[in-house]
């Protein structure tokens, strides 16, 4: 009833990519970022791995046989990246090759802490120690913060300890309650200072925006105040002595009782100024010495309590 017939030819491709692979991704925090590591098994797989941040391309890199691969079971690739603060999902996709089909890793979460860097005095004078404070958010971040001036790590604690509880080693300082402090004495001129966080088991490393800090050529001074006698008798003379450092300053020191100026004196050789008075009333007087600065920086002494009986 019917004649024989044939269909048109249908091309059929037989793909030899029958070998399956597995891909895993992990991260290690480093100063200022993270190292992302992808491991593709088996060891004979080769090709390219693409790292994605919330689905967006970070970077692609070729696999290499490296001794750092887990138990030598796969080829791996490491890339070091700096991520913006916040939480993100990282995946690694293996492209496959002529013998192996591609595979994708399970996602991992990488958190990045944000850092705010402040200075206790900006601008500061030559010779003036400043306190740099790095504040991390969230505050439960642990680990170390490095303070960097341009390309060089600062030396903390060369003029004063970092804090009553923290000792510095170079410019790398441990975090305490989400903060790290560095006391540094900078040379005159402009500075660009950054706080670089090394990360911990929960957070990747990150860095603060650069802080522009200026050290003027004005000399930093300190003023100390003493009195004799103390306590004193009402109506008798009391002599106040202000000493200005560094040595051989000029200018004027004003002596202040609470908020009232009670006298002034010029700084003499030896960087001292003296003022004597018999007018203090009975009671406790809070005296400070305010150095005008002359050609150098001004300064105010700590309060001295003069007891008049």
MIKOLGU-489674 format. One line per field, with one value per residue (C-alpha): residue in one letter; residue number from 1; chain; x, y, z. Coordinates in nm, 2 decimals, padded with zeros to 4 digits. Layout:
<recs>
res <- (a; ...);
n <- (NUM; ...);
chain <- (A; ...);
east <- (X; ...);
north <- (Y; ...);
up <- (Z; ...);
</recs>
This chain:
<recs>
res <- (x; x; x; x; x; x; x; x; x; x; x; x; x; x; x; x; x; x; x; x; x; x; x; x; x; x; x; x; x; x; x; x; x; x; x; x; x; x; x; x; x; x; x; x; x; x; x; x; x; x; x; x; x; x; x; x; x; x; x; x; x; x; x; x; x; x; x; x; x; x; x; x; x; x; x; x; x; x; x; x; x; x; x; x; x; x; x; x; x; x; x; x; x; x; x; x; x; x; x; x; x; x; x; x; x; x; x; x; x; x; x; x; x; x; x; x; x; x; x; x; x; x; x; x; x; x; x; x; x; x; x; x; x; x; x; x; x; x; x; x; x; x; x; x; x; x; x; x; x; x; x; x; x; x; x; x; x; x; x; x; x; x; x; x; x; x; x; x; x; x; x; x; x; x; x; x; x; x; x; x; x; x; x; x; x; x; x; x; x; x; x; x; x; x; x; x; x; x; x; x; x; x; x; x; x; x; x; x; x; x; x; x; x; x; x; x; x; x; x; x; x; x; x; x; x; x; x; x; x; x; x; x; x; x; x; x; x; x; x; x; x; x; x; x; x; x; x; x; x; x; x; x; x; x; x; x; x; x; x; x; x; x; x; x; x; x; x; x; x; x; x; x; x; x; x; x; x; x; x; x; x; x; x; x; x; x; x; x; x; x; x; x; x; x; x; x; x; x; x; x; x; x; x; x; x; x; x; x; x);
n <- (1; 2; 3; 4; 5; 6; 7; 8; 9; 10; 11; 12; 13; 14; 15; 16; 17; 18; 19; 20; 21; 22; 23; 24; 25; 26; 27; 28; 29; 30; 31; 32; 33; 34; 35; 36; 37; 38; 39; 40; 41; 42; 43; 44; 45; 46; 47; 48; 49; 50; 51; 52; 53; 54; 55; 56; 57; 58; 59; 60; 61; 62; 63; 64; 65; 66; 67; 68; 69; 70; 71; 72; 73; 74; 75; 76; 77; 78; 79; 80; 81; 82; 83; 84; 85; 86; 87; 88; 89; 90; 91; 92; 93; 94; 95; 96; 97; 98; 99; 100; 101; 102; 103; 104; 105; 106; 107; 108; 109; 110; 111; 112; 113; 114; 115; 116; 117; 118; 119; 120; 121; 122; 123; 124; 125; 126; 127; 128; 129; 130; 131; 132; 133; 134; 135; 136; 137; 138; 139; 140; 141; 142; 143; 144; 145; 146; 147; 148; 149; 150; 151; 152; 153; 154; 155; 156; 157; 158; 159; 160; 161; 162; 163; 164; 165; 166; 167; 168; 169; 170; 171; 172; 173; 174; 175; 176; 177; 178; 179; 180; 181; 182; 183; 184; 185; 186; 187; 188; 189; 190; 191; 192; 193; 194; 195; 196; 197; 198; 199; 200; 201; 202; 203; 204; 205; 206; 207; 208; 209; 210; 211; 212; 213; 214; 215; 216; 217; 218; 219; 220; 221; 222; 223; 224; 225; 226; 227; 228; 229; 230; 231; 232; 233; 234; 235; 236; 237; 238; 239; 240; 241; 242; 243; 244; 245; 246; 247; 248; 249; 250; 251; 252; 253; 254; 255; 256; 257; 258; 259; 260; 261; 262; 263; 264; 265; 266; 267; 268; 269; 270; 271; 272; 273; 274; 275; 276; 277; 278; 279; 280; 281; 282; 283; 284; 285; 286; 287; 288; 289; 290; 291; 292; 293; 294; 295; 296; 297; 298; 299; 300; 301; 302; 303; 304; 305; 306; 307; 308; 309);
chain <- (A; A; A; A; A; A; A; A; A; A; A; A; A; A; A; A; A; A; A; A; A; A; A; A; A; A; A; A; A; A; A; A; A; A; A; A; A; A; A; A; A; A; A; A; A; A; A; A; A; A; A; A; A; A; A; A; A; A; A; A; A; A; A; A; A; A; A; A; A; A; A; A; A; A; A; A; A; A; A; A; A; A; A; A; A; A; A; A; A; A; A; A; A; A; A; A; A; A; A; A; A; A; A; A; A; A; A; A; A; A; A; A; A; A; A; A; A; A; A; A; A; A; A; A; A; A; A; A; A; A; A; A; A; A; A; A; A; A; A; A; A; A; A; A; A; A; A; A; A; A; A; A; A; A; A; A; A; A; A; A; A; A; A; A; A; A; A; A; A; A; A; A; A; A; A; A; A; A; A; A; A; A; A; A; A; A; A; A; A; A; A; A; A; A; A; A; A; A; A; A; A; A; A; A; A; A; A; A; A; A; A; A; A; A; A; A; A; A; A; A; A; A; A; A; A; A; A; A; A; A; A; A; A; A; A; A; A; A; A; A; A; A; A; A; A; A; A; A; A; A; A; A; A; A; A; A; A; A; A; A; A; A; A; A; A; A; A; A; A; A; A; A; A; A; A; A; A; A; A; A; A; A; A; A; A; A; A; A; A; A; A; A; A; A; A; A; A; A; A; A; A; A; A; A; A; A; A; A; A);
east <- (00.00; 00.29; 00.62; 00.94; 01.08; 01.36; 01.37; 01.62; 01.95; 01.95; 02.30; 02.37; 02.67; 02.82; 02.98; 03.29; 03.25; 03.14; 03.36; 03.20; 03.37; 03.32; 03.41; 03.45; 03.52; 03.67; 03.82; 04.11; 04.12; 04.43; 04.52; 04.29; 04.10; 04.05; 04.21; 03.94; 04.04; 03.86; 03.94; 03.82; 03.83; 03.96; 04.33; 04.34; 04.07; 04.19; 04.04; 03.91; 03.73; 03.51; 03.45; 03.11; 03.01; 02.63; 02.62; 02.85; 03.19; 03.49; 03.76; 03.84; 04.16; 04.32; 04.35; 04.70; 04.83; 04.95; 05.06; 04.81; 04.52; 04.32; 04.49; 04.62; 04.27; 04.21; 04.35; 04.31; 04.34; 04.38; 04.29; 04.33; 04.05; 03.93; 03.56; 03.33; 03.19; 02.89; 02.77; 02.79; 02.75; 03.06; 03.05; 03.30; 03.20; 03.43; 03.41; 03.50; 03.73; 03.74; 03.72; 03.53; 03.19; 03.17; 03.05; 02.96; 03.05; 02.81; 02.78; 02.97; 02.90; 03.18; 03.13; 03.34; 03.37; 03.37; 03.64; 03.63; 03.97; 04.00; 04.29; 04.30; 04.44; 04.44; 04.65; 04.91; 05.24; 05.59; 05.67; 05.31; 05.20; 04.86; 04.62; 04.48; 04.17; 04.03; 03.66; 03.52; 03.16; 03.04; 03.21; 03.25; 03.53; 03.85; 04.21; 04.47; 04.47; 04.77; 04.82; 04.98; 05.12; 05.13; 05.31; 05.48; 05.36; 05.36; 05.54; 05.29; 05.37; 05.69; 05.57; 05.31; 05.14; 04.85; 04.61; 04.62; 04.53; 04.70; 05.06; 05.18; 05.42; 05.52; 05.21; 05.00; 04.76; 04.51; 04.14; 03.97; 03.59; 03.59; 03.87; 04.24; 04.46; 04.80; 04.99; 05.24; 05.47; 05.47; 05.73; 05.62; 05.42; 05.11; 05.03; 04.78; 04.69; 04.49; 04.38; 04.40; 04.21; 04.34; 04.01; 03.92; 03.72; 03.40; 03.51; 03.74; 04.01; 03.92; 04.07; 03.95; 03.93; 04.26; 04.27; 04.45; 04.66; 04.89; 05.18; 05.27; 05.63; 05.50; 05.68; 05.46; 05.50; 05.39; 05.35; 05.37; 05.27; 05.39; 05.34; 05.51; 05.40; 05.10; 04.89; 04.95; 04.82; 04.57; 04.74; 05.08; 05.26; 05.22; 05.46; 05.35; 05.61; 05.53; 05.78; 05.75; 05.90; 06.10; 06.38; 06.45; 06.10; 05.98; 05.64; 05.40; 05.23; 04.90; 04.79; 04.42; 04.22; 03.91; 03.81; 03.97; 04.31; 04.51; 04.84; 05.10; 05.47; 05.72; 05.91; 06.27; 06.58; 06.53; 06.17; 06.01; 05.77; 05.69; 05.40; 05.36; 05.03; 04.89; 04.53; 04.40; 04.11; 04.06; 03.96; 04.07; 04.17; 04.20; 04.50; 04.62; 04.91; 04.83; 05.14; 05.08; 05.32; 05.55; 05.69; 05.59; 05.28; 05.07; 04.98; 04.79; 04.90; 04.70; 04.50; 04.68; 04.47; 04.61; 04.49; 04.46; 04.41);
north <- (00.00; 00.24; 00.30; 00.30; 00.64; 00.79; 01.10; 01.38; 01.33; 01.44; 01.54; 01.37; 01.48; 01.25; 01.46; 01.29; 01.51; 01.22; 01.29; 01.49; 01.74; 01.91; 02.27; 02.41; 02.77; 02.91; 03.24; 03.34; 03.69; 03.90; 04.26; 04.47; 04.19; 03.82; 03.54; 03.34; 02.97; 02.74; 02.37; 02.16; 01.78; 01.55; 01.64; 01.59; 01.86; 02.18; 02.50; 02.82; 02.92; 03.23; 03.39; 03.57; 03.82; 03.81; 03.69; 03.97; 03.88; 03.93; 03.76; 03.45; 03.26; 02.94; 02.63; 02.52; 02.21; 02.34; 02.17; 02.39; 02.20; 01.99; 01.65; 01.68; 01.58; 01.87; 02.16; 02.50; 02.87; 03.16; 03.53; 03.81; 04.07; 04.38; 04.38; 04.67; 04.65; 04.44; 04.08; 03.90; 03.55; 03.41; 03.13; 02.97; 02.83; 02.58; 02.61; 02.25; 02.14; 01.88; 01.59; 01.73; 01.90; 02.22; 02.25; 02.52; 02.55; 02.58; 02.95; 03.09; 03.41; 03.66; 03.96; 04.27; 04.51; 04.89; 05.11; 05.48; 05.64; 05.96; 06.17; 06.34; 06.66; 06.76; 06.96; 06.89; 07.06; 06.93; 06.71; 06.66; 06.30; 06.23; 05.94; 05.77; 05.57; 05.30; 05.21; 04.89; 04.81; 04.57; 04.61; 04.23; 04.21; 04.08; 04.07; 04.33; 04.67; 04.81; 05.19; 05.29; 05.63; 05.62; 05.29; 05.27; 05.12; 05.37; 05.31; 05.33; 05.41; 05.59; 05.89; 05.73; 05.40; 05.32; 05.30; 05.19; 04.84; 04.80; 04.78; 04.84; 04.65; 04.86; 04.98; 04.67; 04.70; 04.45; 04.54; 04.60; 04.64; 04.72; 04.99; 05.01; 05.31; 05.42; 05.71; 05.84; 06.14; 06.24; 06.45; 06.79; 06.79; 06.62; 06.26; 06.01; 05.76; 05.44; 05.18; 04.83; 04.55; 04.19; 04.01; 03.72; 03.39; 03.59; 03.89; 03.95; 04.22; 04.57; 04.92; 05.27; 05.56; 05.76; 06.03; 06.34; 06.47; 06.77; 06.84; 07.20; 07.34; 07.51; 07.35; 07.15; 07.27; 07.15; 07.36; 07.24; 07.44; 07.43; 07.65; 07.73; 07.71; 07.48; 07.50; 07.87; 08.11; 08.38; 08.71; 08.55; 08.54; 08.23; 08.19; 08.01; 07.87; 07.77; 07.56; 07.54; 07.26; 07.22; 07.44; 07.81; 07.93; 08.29; 08.45; 08.51; 08.29; 08.39; 08.25; 08.17; 08.11; 07.92; 08.15; 08.46; 08.59; 08.68; 08.78; 08.71; 08.69; 08.66; 08.34; 08.38; 08.18; 07.84; 07.84; 07.94; 08.22; 08.31; 08.50; 08.58; 08.70; 08.76; 08.81; 08.46; 08.41; 08.12; 07.80; 07.58; 07.75; 07.58; 07.74; 07.68; 07.84; 07.93; 07.98; 08.22; 08.04; 08.32; 08.18; 07.83; 07.64; 07.75; 07.51; 07.50; 07.33; 07.08; 07.22; 07.28; 07.30; 07.57; 07.54; 07.87; 07.84);
up <- (00.00; 00.08; -00.09; 00.12; 00.22; 00.43; 00.65; 00.61; 00.79; 01.16; 01.30; 01.63; 01.83; 02.10; 02.37; 02.53; 02.84; 03.06; 03.35; 03.63; 03.86; 04.20; 04.29; 04.64; 04.74; 05.07; 05.19; 05.41; 05.56; 05.50; 05.57; 05.36; 05.19; 05.15; 04.95; 04.77; 04.70; 04.46; 04.44; 04.15; 04.17; 04.03; 04.01; 03.63; 03.57; 03.41; 03.28; 03.42; 03.74; 03.76; 04.10; 04.15; 04.41; 04.45; 04.09; 03.96; 03.81; 04.04; 03.83; 03.63; 03.67; 03.54; 03.76; 03.86; 04.04; 04.37; 04.69; 04.88; 04.73; 04.99; 05.03; 04.67; 04.54; 04.31; 04.12; 04.29; 04.22; 04.46; 04.40; 04.65; 04.64; 04.83; 04.89; 05.00; 05.35; 05.41; 05.36; 05.02; 04.87; 04.69; 04.44; 04.21; 03.87; 03.69; 03.31; 03.23; 02.94; 02.66; 02.91; 03.21; 03.25; 03.45; 03.81; 04.06; 04.42; 04.70; 04.80; 05.10; 05.29; 05.33; 05.57; 05.55; 05.84; 05.78; 05.93; 06.04; 06.11; 06.32; 06.45; 06.80; 06.64; 06.28; 06.19; 06.45; 06.54; 06.49; 06.79; 06.89; 06.95; 06.79; 06.87; 06.56; 06.64; 06.41; 06.48; 06.32; 06.25; 06.37; 06.70; 06.76; 06.50; 06.64; 06.51; 06.42; 06.26; 06.08; 06.06; 05.73; 05.63; 05.25; 05.18; 05.52; 05.84; 06.13; 06.45; 06.73; 07.09; 07.03; 07.23; 07.46; 07.50; 07.26; 07.56; 07.92; 07.81; 07.47; 07.38; 07.02; 06.81; 06.52; 06.35; 06.40; 06.70; 06.84; 06.85; 07.18; 07.19; 06.82; 06.83; 06.78; 06.87; 06.76; 06.92; 06.66; 06.62; 06.25; 06.06; 05.93; 05.60; 05.45; 05.54; 05.40; 05.67; 05.64; 05.89; 05.74; 05.91; 05.89; 05.93; 06.16; 06.13; 06.06; 05.87; 05.57; 05.58; 05.49; 05.49; 05.59; 05.35; 05.36; 05.62; 05.51; 05.81; 05.81; 06.05; 06.06; 06.12; 06.44; 06.74; 06.98; 07.34; 07.68; 08.00; 08.35; 08.66; 09.02; 09.33; 09.66; 09.93; 09.89; 10.11; 10.18; 10.44; 10.34; 10.29; 10.24; 09.91; 09.68; 09.38; 09.07; 08.83; 08.47; 08.28; 07.90; 07.70; 07.48; 07.62; 07.53; 07.45; 07.44; 07.49; 07.78; 08.03; 08.18; 08.51; 08.54; 08.86; 08.74; 08.46; 08.59; 08.48; 08.80; 08.63; 08.36; 08.31; 08.03; 07.97; 08.06; 07.97; 08.10; 07.96; 08.29; 08.39; 08.76; 08.91; 09.28; 09.45; 09.80; 09.69; 09.70; 09.93; 10.17; 09.99; 09.70; 09.38; 09.04; 08.87; 08.51; 08.32; 07.96; 07.73; 07.45; 07.22; 07.09; 06.76; 06.86; 06.96; 07.26; 07.54; 07.87; 08.19; 08.38; 08.67; 08.99; 09.31; 09.54; 09.89; 10.09; 10.47);
</recs>
